[in-house]
Amino acid sequence: MTSKQQATLGKQTKEMDNIRMEIADAHRDWENANRFFNTAVGKDQIDYAIYYLITAEKRYEMLLRMAKRTSDNWPAWGGMSL
């Protein structure tokens, strides 16, 4: 493997690791949003909890799509184990 190929592979690996960490963070946000929704009391809290939950779900889904586009072998590089 040439040094250019190694550099490209290293860059891809770093990008995948960054996406994996963001996915883990987004998953935690989504779990927190679910907990907040389940404990929300009153109209304002419920409205905010719904907004928070929808936003967290969209971010999580976006990052999963990004990971799948980034690598053809998404599950092979570690993916997310939930």
C-alpha positions as CSV (number, residue, x, y, z in Angstrom):
1,M,0.0,0.0,0.0
2,T,1.4,3.4,-0.9
3,S,1.7,6.3,1.5
4,K,-1.1,8.1,-0.4
5,Q,-3.4,5.1,0.0
6,Q,-2.5,4.9,3.7
7,A,-3.2,8.6,4.2
8,T,-6.6,8.2,2.5
9,L,-7.5,5.2,4.6
10,G,-6.4,7.0,7.7
11,K,-8.6,9.9,6.8
12,Q,-11.6,7.7,6.2
13,T,-11.0,5.8,9.4
14,K,-10.8,9.1,11.4
15,E,-14.0,10.4,9.7
16,M,-15.8,7.1,10.5
17,D,-14.7,7.3,14.1
18,N,-16.0,10.9,14.3
19,I,-19.3,9.9,12.9
20,R,-19.5,6.9,15.2
21,M,-19.0,9.2,18.2
22,E,-21.6,11.7,17.0
23,I,-24.0,8.8,16.5
24,A,-23.5,7.7,20.1
25,D,-24.0,11.3,21.3
26,A,-27.2,11.6,19.2
27,H,-28.5,8.3,20.5
28,R,-27.9,9.6,24.1
29,D,-29.8,12.8,23.2
30,W,-32.6,10.8,21.8
31,E,-32.8,8.6,25.0
32,N,-32.8,11.8,27.1
33,A,-35.6,13.3,25.0
34,N,-37.7,10.2,25.5
35,R,-37.2,10.3,29.2
36,F,-38.0,14.0,29.3
37,F,-41.2,13.4,27.2
38,N,-42.3,10.6,29.6
39,T,-41.9,12.9,32.6
40,A,-43.2,16.2,31.1
41,V,-46.0,17.9,33.0
42,G,-48.1,20.7,31.7
43,K,-48.7,22.1,28.3
44,D,-45.4,24.0,27.9
45,Q,-43.2,21.1,29.0
46,I,-45.1,18.7,26.8
47,D,-44.8,21.0,23.8
48,Y,-41.0,21.4,24.4
49,A,-40.6,17.7,25.0
50,I,-42.2,16.9,21.6
51,Y,-40.0,19.4,19.9
52,Y,-36.9,18.0,21.6
53,L,-37.9,14.4,20.8
54,I,-38.5,15.2,17.1
55,T,-35.2,17.1,16.8
56,A,-33.2,14.3,18.5
57,E,-34.8,11.7,16.2
58,K,-34.0,13.7,13.1
59,R,-30.4,14.2,14.1
60,Y,-29.9,10.6,14.9
61,E,-31.5,9.5,11.6
62,M,-29.4,12.0,9.6
63,L,-26.1,10.7,11.2
64,L,-27.0,7.1,10.5
65,R,-27.7,8.0,6.8
66,M,-24.4,9.9,6.7
67,A,-22.5,6.9,8.1
68,K,-24.1,4.6,5.5
69,R,-23.2,6.9,2.7
70,T,-19.6,7.3,4.0
71,S,-18.8,3.7,4.0
72,D,-20.1,0.8,1.8
73,N,-19.3,-1.6,4.6
74,W,-21.0,0.4,7.5
75,P,-21.6,-2.6,9.8
76,A,-18.1,-3.9,9.2
77,W,-16.4,-0.8,10.7
78,G,-18.2,-0.9,14.0
79,G,-21.5,0.8,13.4
80,M,-23.5,1.2,16.5
81,S,-24.4,-1.5,18.9
82,L,-27.5,-0.5,20.8
